[in-house]
């Protein structure tokens, strides 16, 4: 999570120095801020006492003393809200499958608001997703599936899907196209069918 935050913060800080059209820069910043917000949201909801640091690592900042002082929940969620409000203002609902769109940013913004018991803000963002006309519920057999015939992951119910091809990725490391499967799946189901036992 902190590596994602550091990389996203590096993009956010350095994109401001690149000569490019303002709209393109804002879209890049919006995507990076959404990734940073996602990482912070997962860290704070899992571990509670976490560090808040938006300064990217540089050769100069990588040496010297570091103060490890947990931030308050309010500080973390305020950063998440600020990042996502920027993202929502500069992202579109309809984007290519591999890109982050407004629907995902609104979902994270609502989720963060729920953790802070700000139900009115959560309802506002969830209502915006529902009434956007972009998303709809799919039949259950088109949402989940088993190998080798996975259903299409980028369907009308998808707000965001990590893009990788499990069949092309190596099971232990990410050296092949597509990378390996995400360990996040183990939080929801045990994949014992993939265990290969030695002979005997």
C-alpha positions as a Markdown table, in Angstrom:
| # | Residue | x | y | z |
|---|---|---|---|---|
| 1 | Unk | 0.0 | 0.0 | 0.0 |
| 2 | Unk | 2.7 | 2.5 | 0.9 |
| 3 | Unk | 4.6 | 1.7 | -2.3 |
| 4 | Unk | 1.4 | 2.5 | -4.3 |
| 5 | Unk | 1.1 | 5.8 | -2.3 |
| 6 | Unk | 4.7 | 6.7 | -2.9 |
| 7 | Unk | 4.4 | 6.0 | -6.7 |
| 8 | Unk | 1.1 | 7.9 | -7.0 |
| 9 | Unk | 2.5 | 10.9 | -5.0 |
| 10 | Unk | 5.5 | 10.9 | -7.3 |
| 11 | Unk | 3.2 | 11.2 | -10.3 |
| 12 | Unk | 1.1 | 13.9 | -8.6 |
| 13 | Unk | 4.2 | 16.0 | -7.7 |
| 14 | Unk | 6.1 | 15.6 | -11.0 |
| 15 | Unk | 3.2 | 15.9 | -13.4 |
| 16 | Unk | 2.9 | 19.5 | -12.4 |
| 17 | Unk | 6.3 | 20.2 | -14.0 |
| 18 | Unk | 5.6 | 18.5 | -17.3 |
| 19 | Unk | 4.6 | 20.7 | -20.3 |
| 20 | Unk | 1.3 | 19.2 | -21.5 |
| 21 | Unk | -2.3 | 20.3 | -22.1 |
| 22 | Unk | -4.0 | 21.2 | -18.8 |
| 23 | Unk | -6.9 | 18.7 | -19.4 |
| 24 | Unk | -4.3 | 15.8 | -20.0 |
| 25 | Unk | -2.5 | 16.8 | -16.8 |
| 26 | Unk | -5.7 | 16.9 | -14.8 |
| 27 | Unk | -6.7 | 13.5 | -16.0 |
| 28 | Unk | -3.3 | 12.0 | -15.0 |
| 29 | Unk | -3.5 | 13.7 | -11.6 |
| 30 | Unk | -7.0 | 12.4 | -11.2 |
| 31 | Unk | -6.0 | 8.8 | -11.9 |
| 32 | Unk | -3.0 | 9.0 | -9.6 |
| 33 | Unk | -5.0 | 10.6 | -6.8 |
| 34 | Unk | -7.7 | 7.9 | -7.1 |
| 35 | Unk | -5.0 | 5.2 | -6.7 |
| 36 | Unk | -3.5 | 7.0 | -3.7 |
| 37 | Unk | -6.9 | 7.3 | -2.2 |
| 38 | Unk | -7.6 | 3.6 | -2.7 |
| 39 | Unk | -4.3 | 2.7 | -1.0 |
| 40 | Unk | -4.9 | 4.9 | 1.9 |
| 41 | Unk | -8.5 | 3.7 | 2.3 |
| 42 | Unk | -7.5 | 0.1 | 2.4 |
| 43 | Unk | -4.6 | 0.8 | 4.8 |
| 44 | Unk | -6.7 | 2.9 | 7.3 |
| 45 | Unk | -9.7 | 0.5 | 7.3 |
| 46 | Unk | -7.4 | -2.6 | 7.8 |
| 47 | Unk | -4.7 | -1.3 | 10.2 |
| 48 | Unk | -6.3 | 1.9 | 11.7 |
| 49 | Unk | -3.0 | 3.6 | 12.9 |
| 50 | Unk | -1.1 | 4.4 | 9.8 |
| 51 | Unk | 1.3 | 7.1 | 8.5 |
| 52 | Unk | 0.2 | 10.0 | 6.4 |
| 53 | Unk | 3.0 | 11.0 | 4.0 |
| 54 | Unk | 2.4 | 12.5 | 0.5 |
| 55 | Unk | 6.0 | 13.4 | -0.1 |
| 56 | Unk | 7.4 | 11.1 | -2.8 |
| 57 | Unk | 10.7 | 9.3 | -2.1 |
| 58 | Unk | 13.8 | 11.0 | -3.7 |
| 59 | Unk | 17.5 | 10.3 | -3.3 |
| 60 | Unk | 17.6 | 13.3 | -0.9 |
| 61 | Unk | 14.5 | 12.3 | 1.2 |
| 62 | Unk | 15.5 | 8.6 | 1.5 |
| 63 | Unk | 18.2 | 9.3 | 4.1 |
| 64 | Unk | 18.0 | 10.9 | 7.5 |
| 65 | Unk | 15.6 | 10.4 | 10.4 |
| 66 | Unk | 12.0 | 9.5 | 9.9 |
| 67 | Unk | 9.3 | 10.3 | 12.4 |
| 68 | Unk | 6.8 | 7.4 | 12.6 |
| 69 | Unk | 3.7 | 9.1 | 14.0 |
| 70 | Unk | 0.3 | 7.8 | 13.1 |
| 71 | Unk | -2.2 | 10.2 | 11.6 |
| 72 | Unk | -5.8 | 10.5 | 12.9 |
| 73 | Unk | -8.6 | 8.9 | 11.0 |
| 74 | Unk | -9.9 | 12.4 | 10.2 |
| 75 | Unk | -6.6 | 13.4 | 8.6 |
| 76 | Unk | -6.5 | 10.3 | 6.4 |
| 77 | Unk | -10.1 | 10.6 | 5.3 |
| 78 | Unk | -9.7 | 14.3 | 4.6 |
| 79 | Unk | -6.9 | 13.5 | 2.2 |
| 80 | Unk | -8.9 | 10.7 | 0.6 |
| 81 | Unk | -11.8 | 13.1 | 0.2 |
| 82 | Unk | -9.7 | 15.9 | -1.3 |
| 83 | Unk | -8.0 | 13.5 | -3.7 |
| 84 | Unk | -11.3 | 11.9 | -4.8 |
| 85 | Unk | -13.1 | 15.3 | -5.2 |
| 86 | Unk | -10.4 | 16.3 | -7.6 |
| 87 | Unk | -10.7 | 13.0 | -9.4 |
| 88 | Unk | -14.5 | 13.2 | -9.7 |
| 89 | Unk | -14.2 | 16.7 | -11.2 |
| 90 | Unk | -11.7 | 15.6 | -13.9 |
| 91 | Unk | -12.7 | 12.0 | -14.8 |
| 92 | Unk | -15.4 | 10.7 | -17.1 |
| 93 | Unk | -17.8 | 7.9 | -16.5 |
| 94 | Unk | -17.0 | 6.1 | -19.7 |
| 95 | Unk | -13.4 | 5.2 | -20.1 |
| 96 | Unk | -11.4 | 2.4 | -21.7 |
| 97 | Unk | -11.4 | -0.8 | -19.6 |
| 98 | Unk | -7.9 | -0.4 | -18.3 |
| 99 | Unk | -8.4 | 3.2 | -17.0 |
| 100 | Unk | -9.9 | 4.6 | -13.9 |
| 101 | Unk | -13.2 | 6.4 | -14.3 |
| 102 | Unk | -15.6 | 8.7 | -12.3 |
| 103 | Unk | -17.7 | 5.7 | -11.2 |
| 104 | Unk | -14.9 | 4.1 | -9.3 |
| 105 | Unk | -13.8 | 7.4 | -7.8 |
| 106 | Unk | -17.3 | 8.1 | -6.6 |
| 107 | Unk | -17.5 | 4.6 | -5.1 |
| 108 | Unk | -14.3 | 5.1 | -3.1 |
| 109 | Unk | -15.5 | 8.6 | -2.0 |
| 110 | Unk | -18.8 | 7.1 | -0.8 |
| 111 | Unk | -17.0 | 4.2 | 1.0 |
| 112 | Unk | -14.7 | 6.6 | 2.8 |
| 113 | Unk | -17.7 | 8.8 | 3.8 |
| 114 | Unk | -19.4 | 5.6 | 5.2 |
| 115 | Unk | -16.4 | 4.9 | 7.4 |
| 116 | Unk | -16.7 | 8.5 | 8.8 |
| 117 | Unk | -20.4 | 8.0 | 9.3 |
| 118 | Unk | -21.2 | 10.8 | 6.8 |
| 119 | Unk | -24.1 | 9.0 | 5.3 |
| 120 | Unk | -25.5 | 12.0 | 3.3 |
| 121 | Unk | -22.2 | 12.3 | 1.4 |
| 122 | Unk | -22.1 | 8.5 | 0.8 |
| 123 | Unk | -25.7 | 8.6 | -0.5 |
| 124 | Unk | -25.0 | 11.5 | -2.8 |
| 125 | Unk | -22.1 | 9.7 | -4.5 |
| 126 | Unk | -23.9 | 6.3 | -4.7 |
| 127 | Unk | -27.0 | 8.0 | -6.1 |
| 128 | Unk | -24.8 | 9.7 | -8.8 |
| 129 | Unk | -23.4 | 6.3 | -9.8 |
| 130 | Unk | -26.9 | 4.7 | -10.0 |
| 131 | Unk | -28.5 | 7.6 | -11.9 |
| 132 | Unk | -25.6 | 8.0 | -14.3 |
| 133 | Unk | -27.2 | 5.5 | -16.7 |
| 134 | Unk | -23.7 | 3.9 | -17.2 |
| 135 | Unk | -24.0 | 0.9 | -14.9 |
| 136 | Unk | -26.6 | -1.8 | -14.3 |
| 137 | Unk | -26.8 | -5.1 | -12.4 |
| 138 | Unk | -25.9 | -8.2 | -14.4 |
| 139 | Unk | -27.1 | -11.8 | -14.1 |
| 140 | Unk | -25.0 | -13.6 | -11.5 |
| 141 | Unk | -23.6 | -16.1 | -14.0 |
| 142 | Unk | -22.2 | -13.2 | -16.0 |
| 143 | Unk | -20.5 | -11.6 | -13.0 |
| 144 | Unk | -18.6 | -14.6 | -11.5 |
| 145 | Unk | -17.2 | -17.7 | -13.1 |
| 146 | Unk | -14.6 | -20.4 | -12.9 |
| 147 | Unk | -11.6 | -21.3 | -15.0 |
| 148 | Unk | -11.2 | -21.9 | -17.9 |
| 149 | Unk | -14.3 | -20.0 | -19.0 |
| 150 | Unk | -14.2 | -16.7 | -17.1 |
| 151 | Unk | -17.0 | -14.4 | -18.0 |
| 152 | Unk | -16.1 | -10.9 | -19.3 |
| 153 | Unk | -14.9 | -8.9 | -16.3 |
| 154 | Unk | -15.5 | -5.5 | -17.9 |
| 155 | Unk | -19.3 | -5.5 | -18.1 |
| 156 | Unk | -22.1 | -3.1 | -17.2 |
| 157 | Unk | -21.7 | -3.8 | -13.5 |
| 158 | Unk | -18.0 | -3.2 | -13.3 |
| 159 | Unk | -16.8 | 0.1 | -11.8 |
| 160 | Unk | -13.1 | -0.9 | -12.0 |
| 161 | Unk | -11.4 | -4.2 | -12.6 |
| 162 | Unk | -7.6 | -4.9 | -12.2 |
| 163 | Unk | -6.4 | -5.7 | -15.7 |
| 164 | Unk | -4.3 | -8.9 | -15.9 |
| 165 | Unk | -4.6 | -12.3 | -17.6 |
| 166 | Unk | -4.2 | -15.1 | -15.1 |
| 167 | Unk | -3.6 | -17.6 | -17.9 |
| 168 | Unk | -0.6 | -15.7 | -19.2 |
| 169 | Unk | 0.9 | -14.8 | -15.8 |
| 170 | Unk | 3.3 | -17.1 | -13.9 |
| 171 | Unk | 1.7 | -18.4 | -10.7 |
| 172 | Unk | 4.6 | -17.2 | -8.4 |
| 173 | Unk | 6.0 | -14.0 | -10.0 |
| 174 | Unk | 5.1 | -11.4 | -12.5 |
| 175 | Unk | 7.6 | -12.0 | -15.3 |
| 176 | Unk | 5.1 | -12.9 | -18.0 |
| 177 | Unk | 2.5 | -10.7 | -19.8 |
| 178 | Unk | -0.4 | -10.0 | -17.6 |
| 179 | Unk | 1.3 | -10.7 | -14.3 |
| 180 | Unk | 0.1 | -13.2 | -11.7 |
| 181 | Unk | -3.2 | -13.3 | -9.9 |
| 182 | Unk | -3.9 | -10.8 | -7.2 |
| 183 | Unk | -3.5 | -12.0 | -3.6 |
| 184 | Unk | -6.6 | -10.0 | -2.7 |
| 185 | Unk | -8.7 | -12.9 | -3.9 |
| 186 | Unk | -7.6 | -14.9 | -0.9 |
| 187 | Unk | -9.5 | -12.5 | 1.3 |
| 188 | Unk | -12.7 | -13.7 | -0.2 |
| 189 | Unk | -12.3 | -17.4 | -1.1 |
| 190 | Unk | -9.8 | -20.1 | -0.6 |
| 191 | Unk | -8.5 | -21.5 | -3.9 |
| 192 | Unk | -7.7 | -25.0 | -2.8 |
| 193 | Unk | -8.4 | -26.4 | -6.2 |
| 194 | Unk | -5.2 | -24.9 | -7.4 |
| 195 | Unk | -3.0 | -26.8 | -4.9 |
| 196 | Unk | -0.9 | -29.5 | -6.5 |
| 197 | Unk | 0.2 | -32.2 | -4.1 |
| 198 | Unk | 3.4 | -34.1 | -4.5 |
| 199 | Unk | 3.2 | -37.8 | -5.5 |
| 200 | Unk | 2.8 | -40.2 | -2.7 |
